[in-house]
Amino acid sequence: MISSLFALALLPAVLATYGSTYNVTVGANGKLAYDPEYVYAEPGDVVNFIFNPKNHTVTQSAFETPCVLLDGGINSGFVPVAADQKYLPVFQVKVVDKDPVWFHCEQTGHCGAGMVFAINPPPDTFEKFEALAKATGGPLPPPPPTMSTTSNYAKPTYSAPVDHKIIVGVDGKLAYGPPNITAAIGDTVTFEFQPKNHTVTQSNFANPCVPLKTSTGTVGFFSGFMPVSPNATYFPTFKITVNDTNPIWGYCSQTVPVSHCGSGMVFSINANESGPNTFEAFQALAIATNKTSH
């Protein structure tokens, strides 16, 4: 079992707050490879995947199907990196046990070219995993949904996961756009960072401007600070996967020159708009918290 989050390579202090840290380059020097190809790590250790130019992923799979996303597995999503990009995105995976964990790059043809990785592979198994990936030839499409052919019953429909897009700093404002969405289990949410320097930081309803780990002890997602220049043509993204229907609360943790969260820069996913914990109530609490802290 593993957990993950995004950060930036410019934040070494944040990345070093766990046990031992292993840095793995993704696609360095234009190669279709992770370097090193595997690591042996202890529970509590962290593996930092550092994305180099081009467009790669860090996607969990199973040993038997190396080029297929494992159901419920870790997936960084595609991380495009420009050739002249100064700060390289980092996808951080925390190791929680000694079980082997297998990964591949979802970009078409990359897994089939041997772009795979492992944490704690048993002896003499990584080479077999890599060979199986090359034999597979690349990512396989998911199996089609099973359809009933009995005329007495309606055929079930298949709903593919949806990727929801939220703009961070929409129209130059201290705001997410849209700030409140509804997403199904399996859907993804892609946050696109616009000019200035913002974050996507998970919190909870009661403490809107405090990281989830600080307020509850539970590790939440954190994009790290994403500085984007006013004349940028490339806008970095941060993606999360919705694993259940519980409300997800988040904010921007930038405090310079003012508190962005205290200015109302918060968002919610699957807020219960028919109860007391609505998005509007969450935003009002964030603004009120900022006023009482002065």
GUDOGU-283068 format. One record per residue (C-alpha): residue in one letter; x, y, z. Coordinates in nm, 3 decimals. Each point is the difference from the previous one (the first is absolute). Example, Ala and Ser with C-alpha at 12.3 -4.5 7.8 and 13.67 -1.06 7.14 Angstrom:
// residues 2
SITE/r/u/v/w
SITE/A/1.230/-0.450/0.780
SITE/S/0.137/0.344/-0.066
***
This chain:
// residues 294
SITE/r/u/v/w
SITE/M/0.000/0.000/0.000
SITE/I/0.121/0.351/-0.080
SITE/S/-0.116/0.358/0.014
SITE/S/0.092/0.289/-0.226
SITE/L/0.004/0.375/-0.050
SITE/F/0.147/0.262/-0.232
SITE/A/0.263/0.257/0.087
SITE/L/0.268/0.202/-0.178
SITE/A/0.371/-0.062/-0.016
SITE/L/0.055/0.346/0.150
SITE/L/-0.132/-0.123/0.338
SITE/P/0.267/-0.233/0.143
SITE/A/-0.099/0.078/0.357
SITE/V/-0.352/-0.126/-0.062
SITE/L/0.119/-0.313/-0.175
SITE/A/0.235/-0.096/0.281
SITE/T/-0.252/-0.015/0.283
SITE/Y/-0.043/-0.378/-0.006
SITE/G/0.247/-0.292/0.034
SITE/S/0.264/-0.075/-0.261
SITE/T/-0.055/0.165/-0.336
SITE/Y/0.070/-0.155/-0.342
SITE/N/0.014/0.223/-0.308
SITE/V/-0.102/-0.161/-0.328
SITE/T/0.029/0.194/-0.326
SITE/V/-0.277/-0.050/-0.254
SITE/G/0.113/0.024/-0.362
SITE/A/0.335/0.166/0.073
SITE/N/0.217/0.085/-0.303
SITE/G/-0.287/-0.087/-0.231
SITE/K/0.011/-0.370/0.091
SITE/L/-0.312/-0.212/0.045
SITE/A/0.109/-0.113/0.344
SITE/Y/-0.025/0.052/0.372
SITE/D/0.341/0.039/0.163
SITE/P/0.060/-0.203/0.207
SITE/E/-0.234/-0.271/-0.128
SITE/Y/-0.089/-0.123/0.349
SITE/V/0.066/0.077/0.366
SITE/Y/-0.025/-0.188/0.328
SITE/A/-0.173/0.212/0.262
SITE/E/-0.131/-0.031/0.354
SITE/P/-0.345/0.102/0.127
SITE/G/0.001/0.376/0.051
SITE/D/0.254/0.062/-0.276
SITE/V/-0.084/0.227/-0.291
SITE/V/0.066/-0.040/-0.372
SITE/N/0.016/0.328/-0.194
SITE/F/-0.070/-0.039/-0.372
SITE/I/0.160/0.301/-0.172
SITE/F/-0.157/0.066/-0.339
SITE/N/0.235/0.108/-0.279
SITE/P/-0.098/0.160/-0.334
SITE/K/-0.258/-0.172/-0.222
SITE/N/-0.321/-0.150/0.138
SITE/H/0.008/-0.305/0.226
SITE/T/-0.198/-0.160/0.283
SITE/V/0.062/-0.205/0.312
SITE/T/-0.276/-0.259/-0.011
SITE/Q/-0.045/-0.300/0.227
SITE/S/-0.061/-0.338/-0.161
SITE/A/0.012/-0.369/0.091
SITE/F/0.290/-0.233/-0.071
SITE/E/-0.210/-0.211/-0.237
SITE/T/-0.128/0.303/-0.196
SITE/P/0.288/0.249/0.005
SITE/C/-0.150/0.248/-0.246
SITE/V/-0.352/0.022/0.146
SITE/L/-0.108/0.237/0.277
SITE/L/-0.072/-0.195/0.317
SITE/D/-0.358/0.049/0.115
SITE/G/0.017/0.257/0.279
SITE/G/0.375/0.039/-0.047
SITE/I/0.220/0.306/0.019
SITE/N/0.013/0.212/-0.315
SITE/S/0.178/0.333/-0.040
SITE/G/-0.188/0.077/-0.317
SITE/F/0.189/0.140/-0.298
SITE/V/0.262/0.256/0.103
SITE/P/0.114/0.207/-0.301
SITE/V/0.333/0.174/0.059
SITE/A/0.136/0.262/-0.238
SITE/A/0.360/-0.028/-0.119
SITE/D/0.092/0.332/0.161
SITE/Q/-0.198/-0.049/0.321
SITE/K/0.204/0.112/0.303
SITE/Y/-0.177/-0.188/0.277
SITE/L/-0.078/-0.367/-0.056
SITE/P/-0.326/-0.143/0.139
SITE/V/0.035/-0.270/0.264
SITE/F/-0.251/-0.277/0.070
SITE/Q/0.053/-0.132/0.349
SITE/V/-0.086/-0.356/0.108
SITE/K/0.012/-0.104/0.364
SITE/V/0.081/-0.365/0.070
SITE/V/-0.218/-0.152/0.272
SITE/D/0.102/-0.368/-0.011
SITE/K/0.257/-0.237/-0.153
SITE/D/-0.222/-0.140/-0.274
SITE/P/0.123/0.034/-0.360
SITE/V/-0.159/0.285/-0.195
SITE/W/0.019/0.018/-0.380
SITE/F/-0.022/0.306/-0.225
SITE/H/0.008/0.096/-0.367
SITE/C/-0.030/0.305/-0.225
SITE/E/-0.342/0.027/-0.165
SITE/Q/0.122/0.204/-0.294
SITE/T/-0.068/-0.196/-0.320
SITE/G/0.285/-0.241/-0.073
SITE/H/0.211/0.090/0.305
SITE/C/-0.091/-0.302/0.212
SITE/G/0.047/-0.226/-0.301
SITE/A/0.347/0.148/-0.037
SITE/G/0.083/-0.113/0.353
SITE/M/-0.079/0.318/0.195
SITE/V/-0.094/-0.172/0.326
SITE/F/0.099/0.033/0.365
SITE/A/-0.036/-0.192/0.326
SITE/I/0.019/0.053/0.374
SITE/N/0.119/-0.303/0.197
SITE/P/-0.003/-0.254/-0.286
SITE/P/0.079/-0.356/0.113
SITE/P/0.339/-0.133/-0.117
SITE/D/0.028/-0.065/-0.374
SITE/T/-0.351/0.130/-0.074
SITE/F/0.059/0.350/-0.137
SITE/E/0.163/-0.131/-0.318
SITE/K/-0.302/-0.227/-0.054
SITE/F/-0.237/0.293/0.060
SITE/E/0.189/0.210/-0.255
SITE/A/0.006/-0.284/-0.253
SITE/L/-0.373/-0.053/0.043
SITE/A/-0.060/0.372/-0.063
SITE/K/0.202/-0.014/-0.322
SITE/A/-0.181/-0.314/-0.110
SITE/T/-0.333/0.168/0.066
SITE/G/0.097/0.280/-0.233
SITE/G/-0.165/0.286/0.185
SITE/P/-0.314/0.105/0.183
SITE/L/-0.306/-0.215/-0.054
SITE/P/-0.351/0.144/-0.030
SITE/P/-0.236/-0.082/0.287
SITE/P/-0.237/-0.290/-0.066
SITE/P/-0.337/0.108/-0.138
SITE/P/-0.291/-0.002/0.245
SITE/T/-0.195/-0.324/0.015
SITE/M/-0.333/0.043/-0.173
SITE/S/-0.305/-0.218/0.056
SITE/T/-0.153/-0.150/-0.313
SITE/T/-0.322/-0.118/0.168
SITE/S/-0.284/0.193/-0.159
SITE/N/-0.200/0.009/0.326
SITE/Y/0.255/0.231/0.166
SITE/A/0.138/0.341/-0.087
SITE/K/0.366/-0.004/-0.093
SITE/P/0.222/0.162/0.262
SITE/T/0.189/0.310/-0.101
SITE/Y/0.364/0.075/0.062
SITE/S/0.103/0.342/0.131
SITE/A/0.365/0.081/-0.052
SITE/P/0.174/0.205/0.270
SITE/V/-0.017/0.375/-0.053
SITE/D/0.289/0.244/0.040
SITE/H/-0.119/0.325/0.158
SITE/K/0.209/0.313/-0.056
SITE/I/0.040/0.272/0.262
SITE/I/0.195/0.318/-0.080
SITE/V/0.220/0.120/0.287
SITE/G/0.009/0.380/0.002
SITE/V/-0.277/0.027/-0.258
SITE/D/-0.006/0.339/-0.180
SITE/G/0.282/0.125/0.223
SITE/K/-0.221/-0.024/0.309
SITE/L/0.066/-0.169/0.334
SITE/A/-0.244/-0.272/-0.096
SITE/Y/-0.042/-0.347/-0.143
SITE/G/-0.226/-0.031/-0.300
SITE/P/-0.235/-0.167/0.049
SITE/P/0.041/-0.008/0.379
SITE/N/-0.254/-0.273/0.068
SITE/I/-0.055/-0.313/-0.209
SITE/T/-0.164/-0.341/0.024
SITE/A/0.208/-0.302/-0.105
SITE/A/-0.064/-0.373/-0.008
SITE/I/0.222/-0.274/0.139
SITE/G/0.283/-0.060/-0.246
SITE/D/-0.020/0.348/-0.149
SITE/T/0.309/0.218/-0.001
SITE/V/0.035/0.370/0.072
SITE/T/0.272/0.193/-0.182
SITE/F/0.104/0.333/0.149
SITE/E/0.160/0.234/-0.256
SITE/F/0.218/0.273/0.150
SITE/Q/-0.026/0.349/-0.151
SITE/P/0.249/0.289/0.057
SITE/K/0.108/0.093/0.354
SITE/N/0.097/-0.260/0.261
SITE/H/-0.271/-0.223/0.141
SITE/T/-0.047/-0.343/0.156
SITE/V/-0.263/-0.271/0.021
SITE/T/0.001/-0.107/0.365
SITE/Q/-0.246/-0.241/0.162
SITE/S/-0.164/0.104/0.327
SITE/N/-0.326/-0.082/0.175
SITE/F/-0.324/0.192/0.051
SITE/A/0.072/0.104/0.359
SITE/N/0.349/0.131/-0.079
SITE/P/-0.017/0.136/-0.356
SITE/C/0.342/0.171/0.001
SITE/V/0.200/-0.273/0.176
SITE/P/0.161/-0.303/-0.174
SITE/L/-0.192/-0.319/0.065
SITE/K/0.301/-0.167/0.161
SITE/T/0.041/0.287/0.247
SITE/S/-0.365/0.001/0.108
SITE/T/-0.078/-0.373/-0.006
SITE/G/0.328/-0.192/-0.037
SITE/T/-0.117/-0.142/-0.333
SITE/V/0.230/0.068/-0.295
SITE/G/-0.185/0.203/-0.261
SITE/F/0.095/0.098/-0.352
SITE/F/0.223/0.303/-0.058
SITE/S/0.111/0.128/-0.338
SITE/G/0.282/0.211/0.135
SITE/F/0.034/0.362/-0.109
SITE/M/-0.039/0.045/-0.374
SITE/P/0.157/0.329/-0.116
SITE/V/-0.126/0.095/-0.347
SITE/S/0.128/0.311/-0.179
SITE/P/-0.246/0.250/-0.156
SITE/N/0.124/-0.081/-0.353
SITE/A/-0.003/-0.378/0.045
SITE/T/-0.126/-0.218/-0.283
SITE/Y/0.029/-0.323/0.199
SITE/F/-0.225/-0.040/0.302
SITE/P/0.094/-0.275/0.249
SITE/T/-0.268/-0.236/0.123
SITE/F/-0.066/-0.209/0.308
SITE/K/-0.238/-0.296/-0.013
SITE/I/-0.187/-0.192/0.269
SITE/T/-0.228/-0.304/-0.024
SITE/V/-0.336/-0.012/0.177
SITE/N/-0.008/-0.324/0.201
SITE/D/-0.334/0.042/0.181
SITE/T/-0.297/0.234/0.025
SITE/N/0.112/0.176/0.320
SITE/P/0.042/0.378/-0.027
SITE/I/0.351/0.120/-0.086
SITE/W/0.106/0.343/0.124
SITE/G/0.302/0.201/-0.109
SITE/Y/0.160/0.342/-0.011
SITE/C/0.298/0.203/-0.122
SITE/S/0.267/0.023/0.269
SITE/Q/0.170/0.308/-0.145
SITE/T/0.024/0.279/0.261
SITE/V/0.198/0.264/-0.192
SITE/P/-0.095/0.280/-0.022
SITE/V/-0.329/-0.107/0.160
SITE/S/-0.153/-0.329/0.105
SITE/H/-0.158/-0.146/-0.312
SITE/C/-0.213/-0.239/0.205
SITE/G/-0.106/0.284/0.228
SITE/S/-0.105/0.187/-0.312
SITE/G/-0.236/-0.284/-0.089
SITE/M/0.226/-0.203/-0.231
SITE/V/-0.143/-0.341/0.088
SITE/F/-0.168/-0.283/-0.189
SITE/S/-0.211/-0.306/0.068
SITE/I/-0.079/-0.327/-0.172
SITE/N/-0.327/-0.177/0.081
SITE/A/-0.108/0.246/0.269
SITE/N/-0.345/-0.081/0.138
SITE/E/-0.195/0.304/-0.116
SITE/S/-0.315/-0.118/0.181
SITE/G/0.165/0.003/0.345
SITE/P/0.188/0.250/0.214
SITE/N/0.345/-0.077/-0.148
SITE/T/-0.047/0.171/-0.334
SITE/F/0.269/0.158/-0.213
SITE/E/-0.128/0.347/0.090
SITE/A/0.025/-0.084/0.372
SITE/F/0.354/-0.133/-0.051
SITE/Q/0.107/0.315/-0.181
SITE/A/-0.160/0.223/0.262
SITE/L/0.183/-0.189/0.274
SITE/A/0.331/0.046/-0.183
SITE/I/-0.055/0.376/-0.023
SITE/A/-0.116/0.021/0.362
SITE/T/0.301/-0.199/0.119
SITE/N/0.232/0.247/-0.168
SITE/K/-0.170/0.295/0.170
SITE/T/0.022/-0.155/0.348
SITE/S/0.371/-0.083/-0.045
SITE/H/0.092/0.370/-0.019
***
